């Protein structure tokens, strides 16, 4: 099996507090991995250091065979744009843009023709069941629909890995279950690798593997 994410000795401190403490973790390509743990256990920070969003104190991260810890900030940002998608608890949509424009937004720096860009966004919207809502604005959408826009946005640059931080945290249980069903569908149909942080045992039960953290370390 091929590891798409390989980390060794990841350590991140804020002041005297080690939030991530010597974490080594491999993720197999196509895996749906869940990270669980109490608040303050370092789950979200671990996602941040894997993606290069938070600077490491020590350790190494390889994604799809590329060591991103050796890159400068600009190089890391470019790598993320083409290799990693993000889904967060807050939907992070731009209120003045409609659905198709929000989905297309990550393509704006790519110097792609507008027609091509919007067609890619339309396809991504259809992949998440929003093909009939392209002209609606975030304020006109339900929470579940807004999260579907965020998921489509994470797919727009055809990443290999999706990092999701509490993607159902702002949703009721029924809507949250549908979002996880969607993510699982994308995982299976597109072969995407998911690393997902959640407090929800029902969400975790849908995973291929569960990692549990406490005090910055993997404990199970």
matplotlib code that plots the C-alpha trace (Angstrom):
import matplotlib.pyplot as plt

x = [0.0, 1.2, 1.4, 0.2, 1.0, 4.0, 4.9, 7.8, 8.3, 5.9, 6.3, 4.5, 4.5, 2.8, 4.9, 5.8, 2.9, 3.5, 0.3, 1.7, 4.3, 6.5, 3.7, 4.5, 1.7, 1.3, -1.9, -2.5, -3.7, -7.5, -7.9, -10.7, -9.0, -10.6, -8.7, -10.5, -9.7, -10.8, -10.7, -7.0, -5.6, -3.9, -6.2, -6.7, -3.1, -1.9, -4.0, -2.4, 1.2, 0.5, -0.6, 2.1, -0.3, 1.4, 5.2, 6.7, 9.3, 10.5, 9.6, 9.0, 6.0, 5.8, 2.7, 2.5, 6.3, 7.1, 8.7, 6.9, 8.9, 11.8, 9.8, 9.5, 6.1, 5.3, 6.3, 4.2, 1.2, 1.5, 1.9, -1.2, -3.3, -2.7, -2.5, -4.6, -8.3, -9.7, -13.1, -13.8, -16.5, -17.2, -18.1, -15.7, -17.8, -17.7, -21.2, -21.0, -20.3, -22.9, -22.4, -20.5, -18.3, -17.5, -16.5, -14.4, -12.7, -9.5, -8.9, -8.7, -4.9, -4.4, -4.8, -7.5, -10.1, -13.3, -15.4, -13.1, -13.0, -16.8, -17.3, -15.0, -16.9, -20.2, -19.0, -17.7, -21.1, -22.9, -20.6, -21.9, -25.6, -25.8, -26.2, -29.6, -28.3, -25.4, -26.8, -27.8, -25.8, -24.7, -27.5, -30.0, -28.7, -29.2, -26.2, -25.9, -25.9, -23.3, -21.1, -21.6, -20.3, -17.3, -16.7, -17.0, -14.6, -12.1, -12.3, -11.8, -8.0, -8.3, -6.3, -5.1, -5.8, -8.8, -8.2, -11.5, -11.7, -15.1, -17.0, -20.3, -19.7, -22.2, -24.8, -27.7, -27.2, -29.3, -27.6, -24.2, -24.8, -25.6, -22.3, -20.3, -22.2, -21.1, -17.5, -17.5, -18.9, -16.2, -13.6, -14.8, -15.6, -12.7, -10.1, -9.6, -7.7, -9.5, -8.1, -11.0, -11.1, -14.3, -15.8, -18.8, -18.6, -21.2, -19.0, -15.9, -17.8, -17.9, -14.1, -11.6, -9.4, -9.6, -6.6, -7.1, -5.1, -4.5, -2.1, -0.6, 0.2, -1.4, -2.6, -4.5]
y = [0.0, 3.5, 6.1, 9.5, 11.2, 10.4, 12.3, 11.8, 13.4, 16.3, 18.8, 22.1, 24.3, 27.5, 29.1, 26.3, 24.1, 21.3, 21.1, 18.4, 16.2, 13.9, 12.6, 10.1, 9.1, 7.4, 7.7, 5.3, 6.7, 6.5, 6.1, 7.7, 8.5, 10.1, 11.8, 12.0, 13.4, 15.9, 19.6, 20.8, 17.4, 18.8, 17.4, 20.6, 21.7, 18.4, 19.1, 22.5, 21.3, 18.4, 21.1, 23.5, 26.1, 26.0, 26.1, 23.1, 23.2, 19.8, 16.9, 16.1, 15.9, 14.2, 14.4, 12.3, 11.8, 15.5, 16.8, 20.1, 20.9, 21.9, 24.4, 28.2, 29.7, 30.7, 27.2, 25.6, 27.7, 26.7, 23.1, 23.2, 24.9, 21.9, 19.0, 19.6, 20.6, 22.0, 21.7, 23.5, 23.7, 27.3, 27.2, 30.0, 31.2, 34.8, 36.3, 38.5, 35.6, 33.1, 29.3, 28.9, 31.9, 30.7, 27.2, 28.8, 31.3, 29.1, 29.1, 32.9, 32.9, 30.2, 32.4, 30.1, 31.4, 32.3, 29.9, 27.0, 28.0, 28.3, 24.9, 23.2, 24.9, 23.7, 20.1, 20.3, 21.7, 18.8, 16.3, 17.6, 17.8, 21.6, 21.7, 23.5, 26.1, 27.7, 31.3, 31.3, 33.3, 31.8, 33.6, 31.8, 28.3, 26.0, 25.1, 21.7, 23.4, 25.9, 23.0, 21.3, 24.5, 24.3, 20.7, 21.5, 24.4, 21.9, 19.7, 22.4, 22.0, 18.2, 17.6, 14.2, 14.9, 16.5, 17.8, 18.3, 19.9, 19.2, 19.5, 18.6, 20.8, 23.6, 21.1, 19.2, 15.4, 14.5, 17.1, 16.2, 12.5, 13.5, 15.5, 12.5, 10.3, 12.8, 12.7, 9.0, 8.9, 11.2, 9.1, 5.9, 7.2, 9.6, 7.8, 10.9, 10.6, 12.1, 13.1, 14.2, 15.7, 15.1, 14.8, 12.8, 9.1, 8.5, 10.3, 8.3, 5.1, 5.8, 5.8, 3.2, 3.9, 6.0, 7.8, 9.0, 11.9, 13.2, 15.9, 16.3, 12.6, 9.6, 7.3, 4.7]
z = [0.0, -0.9, 1.9, 0.6, 3.9, 6.0, 9.1, 11.5, 14.9, 14.4, 17.2, 17.6, 20.7, 21.7, 24.4, 26.8, 25.8, 23.3, 21.4, 19.0, 20.7, 18.5, 16.3, 13.6, 11.3, 7.9, 5.9, 3.0, -0.3, -0.6, 3.2, 5.2, 8.5, 11.5, 14.3, 17.6, 21.1, 23.7, 23.2, 23.4, 22.4, 19.4, 16.6, 14.6, 15.1, 13.7, 10.6, 10.4, 10.6, 8.1, 5.6, 6.4, 7.7, 11.1, 11.3, 12.9, 15.7, 14.6, 12.3, 8.7, 6.4, 3.1, 1.0, -2.2, -1.9, -1.6, 1.6, 2.3, 5.4, 3.3, 1.3, 1.8, 2.6, -1.0, -2.3, 0.4, -0.5, -4.2, -3.3, -1.1, -3.8, -6.1, -3.7, -0.6, -0.2, 3.1, 4.7, 7.9, 10.6, 9.4, 5.8, 4.8, 1.9, 0.5, 1.0, -2.1, -4.4, -5.6, -5.5, -8.7, -8.0, -4.5, -5.9, -8.7, -6.3, -5.7, -9.5, -9.8, -9.4, -12.0, -15.1, -16.5, -19.0, -17.3, -19.3, -18.4, -14.8, -14.5, -16.2, -13.7, -10.9, -12.4, -12.5, -8.9, -7.9, -9.6, -7.8, -4.5, -5.6, -6.1, -9.9, -9.5, -7.0, -9.0, -8.9, -5.2, -2.6, 0.8, 2.6, 0.5, 1.3, 4.2, 6.4, 4.7, 1.3, 2.4, 3.5, 0.2, -1.5, 0.7, -0.2, -3.9, -3.4, -1.8, -4.9, -7.6, -7.9, -8.0, -4.8, -3.7, 0.0, 1.8, 5.3, 7.2, 10.6, 12.3, 9.0, 10.7, 13.7, 12.7, 11.4, 12.9, 13.2, 10.1, 7.9, 9.3, 8.4, 4.8, 4.6, 5.8, 3.4, 0.6, 1.8, 1.9, -1.7, -2.9, -1.1, -2.8, -6.3, -6.8, -4.6, -2.5, 0.8, 3.8, 7.1, 9.3, 12.8, 14.7, 18.2, 16.8, 17.4, 14.7, 12.2, 13.4, 12.9, 9.1, 8.9, 7.7, 10.8, 13.9, 15.6, 19.1, 20.5, 24.0, 25.2, 21.8, 21.3, 19.5, 22.3, 20.2]

ax = plt.figure().add_subplot(projection="3d")
ax.plot(x, y, z, "-o")
ax.set_aspect("equal")
plt.show()
